[in-house]
Amino acid sequence: LQGYSVLVIDCDPQASTTTMFDIQPETLIDDSDSLGNFLSPRSTFDDFPKAIRDTAWPTIKIVPSSLGLQDAEWDLTATLREGGQAVREGLQRLRIGIDSVRKSFDVILLDPPPAMGFLGLNVMAAATGMLIPVPARQLDYLSTIHFMDTIAENIEILEEHGTPVDYGFIRVVCSAYSPSKPGEADMWKMMKATYANFLLNQPILASEEIKNATQAFRSIYESKPSAAHSTYLRCRENLNLVFGEVLREIHEQWPSKSMSHQAGDVSGSVAA
């Protein structure tokens, strides 16, 4: 919506993000021009651009996922038997692929898998920033604390294998937040106390508009109001504020802030 050139890379074999872009994951399982094929140690490093596909959005391209990506997890894990250079290259394959196309995009978004295997480590090695959504519920709050410990441990693993990382930002965003629900307002206060400056100022508010749009495999920006127009507008305005914060974090990582989109120019309609 802001006119940025965006590449979305779906690194989750469940392929939910791929489905949201109206691509059927089951048609990609045996596709040789895929992320799974590129991440396999058997492929060459110049295969990555072949996996990039157009979407209905003219400024957004995607590297889709499918269940076939799980094969890459097994192939990458097999490099442990070889050790040394093979493991390092296995951890850096996604980073190398992204570096080959980085200059063609303003923003590259990575959707990681839920499990932290070699696919997850590839995402961590390739990323320059991290955004962690956390619902304002106690179990999710506690799980995120453990997840942060896992991130720290995996950073050490990457460094031990010659793959250091340097994140320009790590931010937590409170998601599906209902201030009127018992306990959630208290959890929001606890999150602010725990995460401090790591927490985005604006939470993502729970909304039936988001739920209905997701069920139709659309974003809120592609949907018409399903209830009162004012409810729809509140939902969009809330998301605009959240994405505006994220976009400012991304701007800070750009080599030059003299680009056409300045951090101070963020308007109310940012899709991410």
C-alpha positions as MATLAB code, in Angstrom:
seq = 'LQGYSVLVIDCDPQASTTTMFDIQPETLIDDSDSLGNFLSPRSTFDDFPKAIRDTAWPTIKIVPSSLGLQDAEWDLTATLREGGQAVREGLQRLRIGIDSVRKSFDVILLDPPPAMGFLGLNVMAAATGMLIPVPARQLDYLSTIHFMDTIAENIEILEEHGTPVDYGFIRVVCSAYSPSKPGEADMWKMMKATYANFLLNQPILASEEIKNATQAFRSIYESKPSAAHSTYLRCRENLNLVFGEVLREIHEQWPSKSMSHQAGDVSGSVAA';
ca = [
       0.000    0.000    0.000;
       2.995    2.277    0.507;
       4.515    1.286   -2.837;
       7.455   -0.668   -1.441;
       8.818   -3.608   -3.383;
       8.294   -6.560   -1.027;
       9.403  -10.185   -1.111;
       7.571  -12.618    1.170;
       9.367  -15.906    1.861;
       7.197  -18.641    3.346;
       9.555  -20.918    5.277;
       6.826  -22.957    6.962;
       5.904  -26.333    5.377;
       2.323  -25.759    6.562;
       2.237  -22.974    3.933;
      -0.434  -20.783    5.548;
       1.129  -17.612    4.159;
       1.308  -19.172    0.700;
      -2.399  -20.018    0.868;
      -3.232  -16.431    1.854;
      -1.715  -15.336   -1.471;
      -4.111  -17.656   -3.336;
      -1.442  -20.210   -4.214;
      -2.326  -23.860   -3.684;
       0.598  -25.482   -1.796;
      -0.287  -29.007   -2.936;
       0.541  -28.042   -6.533;
       4.112  -27.152   -5.516;
       5.215  -30.325   -3.721;
       7.116  -31.722   -6.717;
       8.074  -28.345   -8.188;
      11.807  -28.135   -8.855;
      11.741  -24.312   -8.802;
      10.910  -24.113   -5.111;
      12.371  -23.000   -1.805;
      12.664  -26.631   -0.721;
      14.726  -27.474   -3.780;
      16.983  -24.455   -3.260;
      17.596  -25.245    0.413;
      18.608  -28.797   -0.424;
      22.417  -29.117   -0.357;
      22.128  -30.836   -3.751;
      21.106  -27.602   -5.514;
      23.291  -24.706   -6.590;
      23.225  -21.283   -4.954;
      22.022  -19.563   -8.129;
      18.666  -21.382   -8.060;
      16.976  -19.020   -5.589;
      15.504  -16.465   -8.059;
      13.685  -19.311   -9.832;
      11.532  -19.838   -6.723;
      10.167  -16.250   -6.737;
       6.602  -15.854   -8.019;
       4.225  -12.990   -8.726;
       1.149  -12.311   -6.584;
      -2.068  -10.399   -7.155;
      -0.340   -7.387   -5.558;
       1.884   -5.747   -8.210;
       4.569   -4.761   -5.679;
       4.632   -8.053   -3.748;
       6.370  -11.239   -4.820;
       6.496  -14.500   -2.900;
       8.658  -17.547   -2.480;
       5.862  -20.017   -1.683;
       6.016  -23.067    0.537;
       4.555  -26.565    0.518;
       4.872  -29.806    2.438;
       7.809  -30.578    0.149;
       9.801  -28.056    2.183;
       9.956  -30.654    4.954;
      12.283  -32.709    2.737;
      14.747  -29.819    2.848;
      14.703  -30.009    6.647;
      15.843  -33.619    6.475;
      18.451  -32.871    3.788;
      19.888  -30.014    5.830;
      19.943  -32.093    9.005;
      21.938  -34.736    7.126;
      24.809  -32.239    6.785;
      25.550  -32.846   10.466;
      27.153  -36.142    9.446;
      29.616  -34.278    7.233;
      30.316  -31.483    9.721;
      32.433  -28.367    9.180;
      31.866  -26.556    5.892;
      28.774  -28.624    5.012;
      26.989  -27.583    8.215;
      27.957  -23.933    7.782;
      26.680  -23.885    4.190;
      23.513  -25.657    5.317;
      22.833  -22.936    7.876;
      23.573  -20.126    5.413;
      21.684  -21.290    2.329;
      18.696  -18.981    2.800;
      20.968  -16.042    3.655;
      22.961  -16.611    0.468;
      19.781  -16.881   -1.594;
      18.386  -13.649   -0.174;
      21.682  -11.844   -0.748;
      21.397  -12.707   -4.453;
      18.113  -10.763   -4.784;
      18.332   -8.275   -1.906;
      18.897   -5.231   -4.134;
      15.631   -5.892   -5.978;
      13.427   -5.377   -2.901;
      12.841   -2.727   -0.253;
      11.556   -5.184    2.352;
      11.929   -8.968    2.665;
       9.573  -10.740    5.069;
      10.323  -14.227    6.377;
       7.604  -16.450    7.837;
       9.459  -19.058    9.938;
       8.321  -22.587   10.787;
       6.975  -23.241   14.300;
       9.738  -25.751   15.099;
      13.344  -24.648   15.499;
      15.203  -27.119   13.270;
      17.508  -26.364   10.349;
      14.734  -24.415    8.586;
      14.271  -22.211   11.633;
      18.020  -21.739   11.967;
      18.185  -20.720    8.300;
      15.569  -18.052    8.965;
      17.473  -16.814   12.017;
      20.697  -16.685   10.006;
      19.067  -14.769    7.151;
      17.050  -12.250    9.172;
      18.239   -8.770   10.105;
      15.295   -8.082   12.408;
      12.717  -10.056   14.341;
       9.051   -9.422   15.174;
       7.447  -11.775   17.703;
       3.636  -11.745   18.114;
       2.410  -12.666   21.599;
      -1.281  -12.862   22.583;
      -2.067  -11.246   25.947;
      -2.626  -14.575   27.661;
      -0.583  -16.100   30.441;
       0.379  -19.323   28.660;
       1.503  -17.420   25.564;
       3.405  -14.961   27.745;
       5.261  -17.784   29.510;
       5.916  -19.622   26.239;
       7.478  -16.499   24.772;
       9.898  -16.218   27.687;
      11.040  -19.780   26.958;
      11.159  -18.946   23.248;
      13.509  -16.040   23.951;
      15.829  -18.449   25.764;
      15.717  -20.719   22.709;
      16.598  -17.796   20.441;
      19.636  -17.003   22.591;
      20.748  -20.645   22.490;
      20.325  -20.824   18.718;
      22.318  -17.632   18.215;
      25.162  -19.373   20.034;
      24.747  -22.439   17.792;
      24.937  -20.267   14.681;
      28.039  -18.488   15.941;
      29.713  -21.799   16.809;
      29.238  -22.861   13.184;
      30.664  -19.684   11.663;
      27.315  -17.974   11.087;
      27.115  -14.915   13.359;
      23.938  -12.825   13.321;
      23.342   -9.141   13.981;
      19.697   -8.161   14.420;
      18.947   -4.496   13.947;
      15.843   -4.960   16.060;
      13.944   -7.569   18.040;
      10.419   -6.480   18.886;
       7.431   -8.098   20.562;
       3.912   -7.171   19.475;
       0.911   -7.971   21.638;
      -1.677   -9.621   19.383;
      -5.370  -10.534   19.589;
      -5.699   -8.167   22.545;
      -9.130   -7.604   24.115;
      -8.769   -5.003   26.897;
     -12.272   -5.750   28.174;
     -11.601   -9.454   28.730;
     -10.744  -10.480   32.304;
      -7.017  -10.675   32.821;
      -5.884   -9.385   29.434;
      -5.430   -5.791   30.574;
      -3.291   -7.080   33.452;
      -1.272   -9.215   31.022;
      -0.706   -6.157   28.836;
       0.709   -4.322   31.858;
       2.896   -7.321   32.689;
       4.176   -7.481   29.118;
       5.086   -3.791   29.237;
       6.971   -4.351   32.478;
       8.755   -7.450   31.159;
       9.625   -6.463   27.590;
       9.965   -2.704   28.155;
      11.431   -1.105   25.013;
      11.254   -4.408   23.137;
       7.441   -4.177   23.125;
       5.666   -2.188   20.430;
       3.607    0.636   21.897;
       0.480   -0.373   20.008;
      -1.108   -3.829   20.482;
      -3.052   -5.580   17.733;
      -6.623   -5.486   18.975;
      -8.823   -8.560   18.604;
     -11.419   -7.968   15.916;
     -14.086   -9.980   14.156;
     -13.040   -8.142   11.002;
      -9.614   -9.830   11.111;
     -11.189  -13.200   11.858;
     -13.662  -12.913    8.989;
     -11.013  -11.714    6.534;
      -8.717  -14.599    7.453;
     -11.498  -17.127    6.949;
     -11.923  -15.721    3.436;
      -8.130  -15.990    2.860;
      -7.780  -12.231    2.640;
      -6.076   -9.499    4.583;
      -8.155   -6.775    6.185;
      -6.902   -4.435    3.445;
      -8.540   -6.601    0.768;
     -11.856   -7.032    2.564;
     -15.093   -5.126    2.782;
     -16.666   -4.466    6.190;
     -18.379   -7.563    7.561;
     -20.147   -5.603   10.310;
     -20.505   -1.895   11.039;
     -18.312    0.323    8.892;
     -16.999    2.042   12.027;
     -15.781   -1.336   13.367;
     -13.931   -1.979   10.130;
     -12.328    1.464   10.210;
     -11.203    1.004   13.829;
      -9.595   -2.289   12.887;
      -7.706   -0.783    9.948;
      -6.617    2.236   11.973;
      -5.282   -0.045   14.699;
      -3.316   -2.136   12.199;
      -2.007    0.999   10.508;
      -0.551    2.156   13.829;
       1.075   -1.231   14.491;
       2.515   -1.559   10.998;
       3.692    2.041   11.160;
       5.819    1.142   14.183;
       7.207   -1.910   12.400;
       7.981    0.117    9.304;
       9.912    2.666   11.318;
      12.033   -0.155   12.724;
      12.697   -1.368    9.183;
      13.616    2.137    8.022;
      16.272    2.285   10.719;
      17.993   -0.718    9.119;
      18.189    0.766    5.637;
      21.676    1.861    4.511;
      20.380    5.330    3.708;
      17.471    7.247    5.190;
      17.490    9.542    2.190;
      15.410    7.054    0.203;
      12.083    8.146   -1.178;
      10.178    6.683    1.791;
      11.312    8.415    4.948;
      10.514    7.173    8.448;
       8.667   10.390    9.140;
       6.558    9.911    6.034;
       4.806    6.774    7.261;
       1.113    7.246    6.617;
      -1.851    5.306    7.909;
      -1.820    2.399    5.463;
       1.084   -0.009    5.787;
       0.785   -3.681    4.815;
       3.297   -6.121    6.112;
];
